[in-house]
Amino acid sequence: MKIYFAPMEGVTDGILRQVHHRIFGGVDVYCLPFHKLTQSLSLLTREIRDVSPDENEGLNVLPQALTRDPEQLSAWLYYISECGYSTADLNIGCPSATVTKRGRGSGLLRDPDYLRSFFDRVFANTLPVSLSVKTRIGYDSPEEWPGILDILASYPFAHVTIHTRTTREQYTGKTHPEAFELALRKGIPHPVYNGDLRTTDDVKQLTERCPETEAVMIGRGLLADPALARRLRGGPEASGDELEAWYNTLYRGWKDRFGETIALGRIKKLMEWPVGEDIRRKRLLRRACDIESCVRAAIGE
Ligand SMILES: Cc1cc2nc3c(=O)[nH]c(=O)nc-3n(C[C@H](O)[C@H](O)[C@H](O)COP(=O)(O)O)c2cc1C
């Protein structure tokens, strides 16, 4: 089974991707957080760095764009092709209100007629790279999903990642695995399951329910347990030494790039995932003001 590391803006940058690959591995494709496309097509310095070959040496990565404009997307796909990539992703699943109110991300799911005309225009010309898409199963209700699937099934996407919630449901509450089953039944090209795969048991349950599952995308599960992808391939759990190396190397990388304060803020945010609801460790993490005490809180020693 193919494993994608989900894109998470402000978290899964080049430093995290490289350190993760070196220490834990098990991931086939690291997905890049979106480039927010604009009229002028000028990307931010950090977006240019994130997609640069230097930043991603030795990794298989998938760049992503956020736009509702076919011309912007087309120009960006040429840029991505010049950077040496052969596949790129379009985000039509971001649920953030600042994004959807401008009709981007999952805001596109609100207007199926526009979504269809958008893809008609995107695919009217030969694309310089293959295009994949990352979607949700509706804006207000899962009842929108069959209509969205009909649209997605009309175009030659490289793969379709499905976060099995609606925009309204954001990132919490029950997922809708039946929506993924429907995508499999409809013969959507290479569906990738995404949503709340936190443990090896979660993936086992999914593959028991949907044995045709070819690929999964995991985000928060890999932040909580960076060895999860390796374990899904039958490898060992993360050792204490590996976890220490993971946090210390990440901290050093972020400190060199962003300075001490931002690096400590980022590492604490990341550590909220392994710490979870453990009250004692949460308190330790909140009070920690150096990397050593953060690591003690995260590893629980
Ligand atoms: C902080 C944060 C940033 C995210 N940034 C992106 C992004 O840039 N592009 C994207 O497609 N999804 C983004 N997502 C969604 C994740 O890729 C993923 O779909 C989501 O976390 C659900 O998967 P999970 O349950 O395995 O974590 C983000 C999620 C979070 C929590």
The ligand as an SDF file (V2000), in Angstrom:
LIG
                    3D

 31 33  0  0  0  0  0  0  0  0999 V2000
   -2.2970   22.4790   10.6190 C   0  0  0  0  0  0  0  0  0  0  0  0
   -2.8330   21.8390    9.3830 C   0  0  0  0  0  0  0  0  0  0  0  0
   -2.4420   22.3080    8.1300 C   0  0  0  0  0  0  0  0  0  0  0  0
   -2.9430   21.7130    6.9510 C   0  0  0  0  0  0  0  0  0  0  0  0
   -2.4990   22.1730    5.7160 N   0  0  0  0  0  0  0  0  0  0  0  0
   -2.9440   21.5450    4.5850 C   0  0  0  0  0  0  0  0  0  0  0  0
   -2.4640   21.9260    3.2830 C   0  0  0  0  0  0  0  0  0  0  0  0
   -1.6380   22.8280    3.1180 O   0  0  0  0  0  0  0  0  0  0  0  0
   -2.9730   21.2520    2.1990 N   0  0  0  0  0  0  0  0  0  0  0  0
   -3.8860   20.2220    2.3390 C   0  0  0  0  0  0  0  0  0  0  0  0
   -4.2900   19.6370    1.3420 O   0  0  0  0  0  0  0  0  0  0  0  0
   -4.3230   19.8430    3.5480 N   0  0  0  0  0  0  0  0  0  0  0  0
   -3.8710   20.4500    4.6630 C   0  0  0  0  0  0  0  0  0  0  0  0
   -4.2980   20.0120    5.8820 N   0  0  0  0  0  0  0  0  0  0  0  0
   -5.1570   18.8080    5.9640 C   0  0  0  0  0  0  0  0  0  0  0  0
   -4.2880   17.5430    6.1170 C   0  0  0  0  0  0  0  0  0  0  0  0
   -3.4970   17.3620    4.9560 O   0  0  0  0  0  0  0  0  0  0  0  0
   -5.1640   16.2880    6.3390 C   0  0  0  0  0  0  0  0  0  0  0  0
   -6.0780   16.1900    5.2880 O   0  0  0  0  0  0  0  0  0  0  0  0
   -5.9010   16.3540    7.6670 C   0  0  0  0  0  0  0  0  0  0  0  0
   -4.9970   16.5780    8.7430 O   0  0  0  0  0  0  0  0  0  0  0  0
   -6.6860   15.0670    7.9000 C   0  0  0  0  0  0  0  0  0  0  0  0
   -5.8310   13.9540    7.8810 O   0  0  0  0  0  0  0  0  0  0  0  0
   -5.4060   13.2250    9.2670 P   0  0  0  0  0  0  0  0  0  0  0  0
   -6.6790   12.8660    9.9610 O   0  0  0  0  0  0  0  0  0  0  0  0
   -4.5850   12.0450    8.8580 O   0  0  0  0  0  0  0  0  0  0  0  0
   -4.6300   14.2450   10.0630 O   0  0  0  0  0  0  0  0  0  0  0  0
   -3.8460   20.6170    7.0510 C   0  0  0  0  0  0  0  0  0  0  0  0
   -4.2410   20.1530    8.3270 C   0  0  0  0  0  0  0  0  0  0  0  0
   -3.7490   20.7380    9.4610 C   0  0  0  0  0  0  0  0  0  0  0  0
   -4.2030   20.1760   10.8100 C   0  0  0  0  0  0  0  0  0  0  0  0
  1  2  1  0
  2  3  1  0
  2 30  2  0
  3  4  2  0
  4  5  1  0
  4 28  1  0
  5  6  2  0
  6  7  1  0
  6 13  1  0
  7  8  2  0
  7  9  1  0
  9 10  1  0
 10 11  2  0
 10 12  1  0
 12 13  2  0
 13 14  1  0
 14 15  1  0
 14 28  1  0
 15 16  1  0
 16 17  1  0
 16 18  1  0
 18 19  1  0
 18 20  1  0
 20 21  1  0
 20 22  1  0
 22 23  1  0
 23 24  1  0
 24 25  2  0
 24 26  1  0
 24 27  1  0
 28 29  2  0
 29 30  1  0
 30 31  1  0
M  END
$$$$
